[in-house]
Amino acid sequence: MQGVFEYFPLLFVAFGIVVIGVSVKGLIGFQRFAQRALRVPGVVSDVRTTFAGRG
């Protein structure tokens, strides 16, 4: 049982590495999208908001 708690901090390190990896992948995807996206002129004519839950 002692061995389990010895490696327990590595679980947090592994989780942190996964979170950082997913974040970097998302940033790269956003940058690729921003490079391909086109800006177009427009006017916001209506805004609708919806609330879910007890708000």
Secondary structure as GFF3:
##gff-version 3
##sequence-region A 1 55
A	DSSP	alpha_helix	2	6	.	.	.	ID=ss1
A	DSSP	alpha_helix	8	36	.	.	.	ID=ss2
###
